[in-house]
Amino acid sequence: MANTAYPQSYYAASANAAPSRPALQEELQTDVCVIGAGYTGLSSALFLLEHGFSVTVLEAARVGFGASGRNGGQIVNSYSRDIDVIERTVGPEPARLMGAMAFEGARIIRERVAKYQIQCDLKDGGVFAALTPKQMGHLEGQQRLWERYGHSQLELLDQRRIREVVECDSYIGGLLDMSGGHIHPLNLALGEAAAVESQGGKIFEQSAALRIERGPNPVVHTAQGKVRAKFVIVAGNAYLGNLVPELAAKSMPCGTQVIATEPLDEALARQLLPQDYCVEDCNYLLDYYRFSADKRLIFGGGVVYGARDPRNIEAIIRPKMLKAFPQLKNVKIDYAWTGNFLLTLSRLPQVGRLGDNIYYSQGCSGHGVTYTHLAGKVLAEALRGQAERFDAFAGLPHYPFPGGQLLRTPLTALGAWYYSLRDRYGF
């Protein structure tokens, strides 16, 4: 049986108190059965409940067990491929709709935190840090692009300004987005689950969906129960397995690694990140970091294609942390963990419908904290008959990985190696 306990992460160790929810052991009837109690599933459930639907959520492990409870905790706007790529890929009209939605996920998170009084250490401000002139040029273009779509909370940082927000010699400049920010991701998921239940939604843990019986009224089967529904939302992302074979062929689970230091002295923490913003660099295989509420540096980076769990996470990530902050060479690492995200070949999310009543969203490609919250709203709109924004996502082209499931991991890793060389040598 798969391990369904939370990983030994800083987030699990500092999680707010939450109930252990029962496994499904009966047959239920509901308007919508949501598979997965991560951000996509919880966001969908909450929007639907607020519009009068009855909702049952099935979770194979615990609420926020997957990427939603393990990620770097950074609120980053737009998508893993930016709006200019979408413009070139699908044309101006779908790009206009997706551009208008690119900054909505961050607003939804803040609205949820305020409305349901979720305690998740929300802080404003996120920095994209440039290591090369080419990356700085990209950030200048990103500012123009985002401002063209109405996003105005941006400040371009020169070398002097970026040193005022992050004490790292490697950066030549950056872009500050004050609508970005950071959160305790597991506590956000737990707070959203409590909000779902406050609206009458039911959540069952340890209740993996084993089979979806398709048809006019789909039935989702678990080991000990079943849910009859009018609609199903598939929101398992990298933890879905092969429940829906059509989706597995066009995506690949990937692992990313995160460490958390011991709590730092207040003066040292203020020296490293004076305004307590979160930071990510502009490399293809990027590093990202921020402080927790108790001033631990949470530092992540690296990708393991195919989602194997590396044996020594600290050995992978600690050198990256020390390259950014050599002054932390004697600091102890208290936690190290890994988690999976779902990669698509286009790096754009996959949204769609199977038949008339099974909806899905997956493949955030490492950009999921904000996108998943938006996806929940868009899926809920589609179930209510307002499909324009859903159709904009559903119209994005998607491709199977070359070489099928056997070769997708080595071929993608080879491509990543090429891009990491480009990062290193600036070509």
N, C-alpha and C positions, 0 to 999 in steps of 0.2 A: 504493500500500500504506500502511496506517495506520502512524503512528509508534509503535514499540513500545519505545523507549528510555525509561528513567525520566525524569521531568521534572527540570529543574535546580533541585531543591529542597534545602533544608538536609538533609533526611532522606537523600536519595540521596547527597549529598556526604559524609555522616558514617555511612553504612551499614556494618555489620559485613561482613567478607569472606563471600561466598557464591558457590557454584558457578554457572556458566552451564549451565542444563539444556538437553538436546537437544530438538529438535522431534520430534514423533511421525512416524515413517516406516515404520510396520509395522501389522499388524493384531493387536490384543490382545484377550484375553478376561479379564474381571474381574467381581467381584461388583457393584461400584458404580463408575460413571464420574461424577466430579465436574467440572462445568464452572465454572471460575473459581478461581484461587489467591489469593483475598483471604481475609479473616477467616472469612466464612461457609463457603467451600469447605474451607479448611484445618481449621477447627474440626470440621466434619462428618467429614472424612477421618480426623482423629486419633481421634475418639470411635469411629468404625466400626472402624478398625484395632485399637484397644485391645480390641474385642469380637470379633476374629477374622475380620472381613471382608477380602477383597482389594480394594484401592482404587487407581484410576488418576485422576489430576487433570490436566485439560487447561487450560492458561492461554494466552490469546491473545497476551500480551506477556511480562512478567516477574512473578515472585512479588511480590504487593503493589503492582502497577503502578497500580491504581485507588485508590479512596478509602482502602483499608486502609494504603497507604503514603504518603498525602498529608495526612491529616486533622490536626486540631489536637492530637491526642495526649491527649485528655482522657477519663478513665474517669468516665462520668456514668451514674448509675443510672436505672432505670425506662425509659419509652418516650417518644417525641416527644409523644404525648398521654398524660397521666398516668392512673393507675388509676381515679380518680373518673370520668373521661370514659368509660372502658371499662365501669364499673358502669352508667352511664346508657345506654350504647349496647347492651350485650348481656345485662345482668342479673347477678345476684349470683354464680351458680355459675362461669361462665367468668371473671368478674372475680376470684373467689377464687383460681382456678388461676393466672391471669396476675399477680395481685398477689403470690402466693407466689414467682413466677419473676422479679419485677422487679429483684431485687438479686443474682440468681444469676450474671449475666454477669461482674460484677466479681470474684466469687469464682473463677470458672473461669479468668479471666486470671491471677490470682495463683497458682492451683494449677498452671497450665501453666508459668509462669515458674519456680516452685520445682522442679517435677518434672523439667523438661527443661533447667534452668539457663540460661534465656534471658537474655542481656544486653541489656536494653532500657530502662535508666535508670528503673526503676519507683519512683515516689514516691507517698506517701499524702497525701490531703487535697484536697478540691475545694470551692470556694465559689460559691454562687449570690448575686449582688450585686443589691440593690434600689436603684433610682434614685428611686422615688416611694412614697408611703404605700400606694397601691393594690398595688404590687408586693410591698411588705413584708407586707401582709395575705395575699397569695397564698402567700408563703413560710411564714407561720404556719400556713396551711391545709395546705400541703404537708408540713410537719413532722408535723402531727396525722395526716394520711392515711398517710404512710409508717410512722409508729409503730404505727398500727392494723394494718398488715401485717407487723409484727415487726421493723422496721428501727430500730435504736436508736442508731446512731453519729452522731447529729445534735446540733448546737448552734446555737440561734438567736443571731445576732449583732446587738447594738444598734449605734448609730452609733460609740460609743467602741470597741467590740470589733472592728468591721470595719476600723477604722483601724489596729488592731494587726496585721491580717493582710494588708492591702493599702493602700498609700499613695496613695489616690485620693479627692479631695474630693467626687466626684459621688455617692457611695453613702451612703444613710441607714441601711443595715443589710444583713443577709444571713443565709444559712444555710450552715453548715459541715457537710460530709458527710465524715467521716474514712474511709469505705469508698470514696469517690471517690479520684481521684488522676490521675497522668499518666505517660505512657510515650513512648519513641521508637517511633512506630507502625510504621515500615518494619522496624526491627530486631525488633519483636515478630512481624511476619509472616514474616520470614526465619527466625527461631528456630522458629516453628511448622512451617514447611516442612521444616526439618532434622529436627524431631521426627517428622513424617509419614514421612520417608524412613528414620529410625531404626527405625520400626515395620514397615518393609517396603512402604510405599506408594510409588507411582511418580508423579513430577511431570514433565510435559512443558511446556516454555515455547515461545513462538512457534508455538502449536498451537491456533489459533482453531477452535472448533466451528462448522462451516459449516451442518450439517444434522443433525437428529435423526430417524432412521428409527424411527417409533413402531411398537409391536406388543408381543407377549408377551416378546420379548427385544430391547430397543431397541438400535440401533446409532448411535453418534455419529461423524460423518464430519468429518475435518479435511482440509486440502489434500493431505496426503501419507500419510494413514493412517486407521484407523478403530478404534473400541473397541466391542466387543460386551459388553453388561452385563446383569445381572438388573435393576438399578435405575440411574436417572440422577438426580443432584441438580443442579439449575440454580441457580448461585450467582454470576451475572454482574452483578447489580444494575444500576448506571447504565451499565455498559460491556457490557451484553448485546446491544444493538442489536435487530434484529428477528428473532432466532433463534426466539423463541417468541411469535408475534403476539398470542396471547391475553393475554400479560403486558404487552406494550408499550402497549396501549390504556388501561391503568388506572394508569399511572405516568408520571413526567416527570423526565428528568435535569436537574439544576440544578448550577450551578457555585458554588463558594465560594472565596474568595481568602485567602491566608496570606502573611505576610512574616516574616522572621527578621532581627533586627538583628545588628550586629557584637557580639562578646562584650563584656559590660558589666563595668565595674570591680566587684569583689566588694562593696565598701561600698555602691555605688549599687544593686546587685541586692538586697542585704539590706534596704536602705531601702524598695524598692518592694514586695517580697514576702518579708517577714522569715522566714516558715516554709516558703517554696518551695511553697505550694499553687498549684493552677491555679484560674482564675477565669472565670466566664461571667456576663454580666449577664442581666436578666430581660426585656429587650425582645423583641418578636416577631422582629425582625431583629437577632439578638443579636451582641455582640462577645465574644470569648473569647481568653484569653492565659495564658501560663505561661513558665517558664524552661526552656531546654534544659540538659543536663548541663554545658555549657561557658558557661552564663550568657548566652546570647542570649535576648532576649525574642521569643517566637514569638506573633504576634498575628494573629488571623483575624476575619473578619466579612463581611457583605454576601452577597447571593445574586444570581446571574445566572440568571434562569429560561430554560430551554431550553439551558443549558450552553454558551453561546458563551464563548470565552476573551477576556476584556477585554484591550485593548492595553497599558494601563499599570496594573498591579496596585498598585504602590506609591502611585500617585496616589489610588486608592480607599481603601486601608487606612491609609496613614500618618496622614491627618487624624484617623481614629478613634483610633489609638494616642496621638497628641498630645493629644487631648481628655481621655483618661484620664491620661496622664503627660506634661504639658507639659515636664517636666524632661529629656525625651529629644529636644528639638528639634534638637540638633546631632549626634545619633547616626546613624551610617550604616546603611543597609539593605543587607545582603549577599545576601539571597535573597528572591525573590518568586515564588509559583507559584499555580496554580489546580488544582482537582480537582472531580470531579462526585460528587454523591450523588443518590439516587433518591427523589423526592417522591411520595407518594400523596395523594389528595384528602382522606382521613380523617386523614392523618399517622400512621396505624398501619401496622405491617408487614403485608405480604401473604404468607401461607403457605398452601400447598395441594399438591394432587396432580393431575396430568393423567393420566387413565386409571388403571391400577393400579400403575405403576412409575416415573413421572417426578414427582419431588418438587421443590419450589422454595421459596425464601424470598427476599424482596426488599423494597425500599421502607422502609428504616430512617428516612427523612425527616430526616437530619442527626443521628441519635441512635444511630449504628451500632456504636461501639467495643465496648460491652458487649452490646448486643442480638445482634450477629452471633455472638458466642461462645456465648450461650445457644441461638441458632437451630441451630447445629451440633449441640448436644447433643439438642435436641428432634427434629431430622430423623433423627439416628442412632437415637433411641428408636423413632420411627415405623417405620423399616426393620426394627427388631428385633421389631416387633409390639406395642410399648407406645405406643398412639396417644393417650392421654387428653390429654396436654399439647399435642401437635400439633393435636388437634381443637379445643382452646380457641383457638388462633391461627387455624386454618382457618375457624372459625365467625365471625370478624369480618367485618362487611359491608364491601364495597368497591365503588366506583363509578367509571365512566369520567369523565374530566375533561369539563366542559361544553364544547361546541363541537368535540369531537374533537381530533385531533392538530394541526389547523390553528390553532384558537383557544385551546388550553390554555395556551400561554405568555403571550399578552397578558392573558387573563382572570385568571390566577394572579398575574401581576405587578400588576394593578390591585388585587386583594385584598390583596397585600402592602403596596402603597402606602397603602391605607386603614389597615392595622394599624400601619404605621410612623407615621402621623399620630396614632393613638391613643397610641403610645409617647411621642411628642414632647409632646403636649398633655395627656396623663394622663386622657383620657376613655374 
